């Protein structure tokens, strides 16, 4: 029996901001489940800023876009998977898909909400954990600055730094997000970069300088942070969201890089797959922190695959607090 | 008996390019040599781009400027130094000075010209050696780009990279310098950044990408290099000479930093004093390379302490090829 499904295609490449007309929701039929195959129904899919630069060239046109998803096996002809099993995959942006098992990973919810495995217990959590502790080589009690601190990755980085007894400054784009950072996530200082002058605000917020700047934004955030970096400071570069909607990934101008020299500061780009070997340790730590209330997270959930383009576009207009998700079914 | 001496003071802080009127040559009298003291006569002093940013705030006004120098003991009341011994110090910009031995280091010329100990066998050589091999973690056979490659540090970095069997691209600001890079220093490609479009020229020169970019310039050089960096590439940041004459060390805008992310590139600022523990190994290697002709160097020498301001200003107008020096006596 075939299964009707919908999927989201990229039909045109955005130069600047992605718009709805760059995407199309397409009806399709999934063939019958063959031998050694499973049929997966996606339940949630992840929407991430890092998807944006890929739209400019890497993402193929007129086929379902890739992206993290969690789903449930609804039919199995595969010995390793049973009906009802949960799996994670990179096959987002579609309601159903067939798999031979090579591109899905079994997922044990372990009492946690499924959606968490796309965010705090998934790519975003592991990104914050590895970026801060490995790339950033964070030491207990250091001075930390996190940009886009109310975002899916930034909000976890803030909380991990607090768990490590650090002094933590976060930036976000609204008073509501700043209040959440201070009151719920225990950030020591929250800077609203839309209302405050970032360079001056950061100078005042960091009287002891910055040892680790967890970089999500680039541009003016980096201009403000570089002169504040302490000797042997580290800047793990997770993303530069200020660059993603400019053609060719041209970022806002950075003019303070010579501050790297005398303080011997390290900037290093990283991607989450570097930390795969840490996943079990990460999951164990993070579940513990969530259970004892030391890590909180927020999700912004839109319902229905037809909302996927709006969710992606909304990332760049501040629509979300915390993780942006699309729910297909529950 | 007192010794008359001349020294160069900074009398006003340059906003942009330093000019002669920011400096003054001052006559002074050196007191008699006390017990435990030596009188040093400087023979050569070093002029370095890194002096420029210090003029903006750190260098005290109306006192002799600091800078590397080699000199000779002309009178000694100190048990560790004899008349005629050579020493190196940071007491440049003056003809004579007294020392209690704590701020001078004995120097054995070992058959090499004294001036070399301010350049290829001194701060510039150790900077290139440590920056490339330690900070840049250079591996044999990698693809290397060196900016300001005809400069005192860059020219040594080019040659060390060639000794390590690397493919080496250098940039310089004149055809004559580029010819020297190709013909004498064995650079594989030399780019004249005044005549060629840097981004396009570097793209064509580096078909296999860049593993290590030895950064001396910043700005447009960095914009050109970042998109060419290979996965896990390294950018040891030695200097950003493009920034030094702008007020407040504001550098030319860099807009391609998001290239750090997916290729997991590391940029790290460094300063030569990090490599002090390597000095003996460095001297042994570098003397060997000079003796067997694998490292060549050029010096631009101006005569007389009154030329020190012109030498410093000339660094930023391309006056020198290789090391810029002022000779006081010989």
Interface residues (C-beta under 8 A of the other chain):
Chain A: X53 X218 X222 X237 X238 X239 X240 X243 X244 X249 X250 X251 X252 X253 X254 X255 X256 X257 X258 X259 X260 X261 X262 X263 X264 X265 X266 X267 X268 X269 X270 X271 X274
Chain B: X53 X218 X222 X237 X238 X239 X240 X243 X244 X249 X250 X251 X252 X253 X254 X255 X256 X257 X258 X259 X260 X261 X262 X263 X264 X265 X266 X267 X268 X269 X270 X271 X274
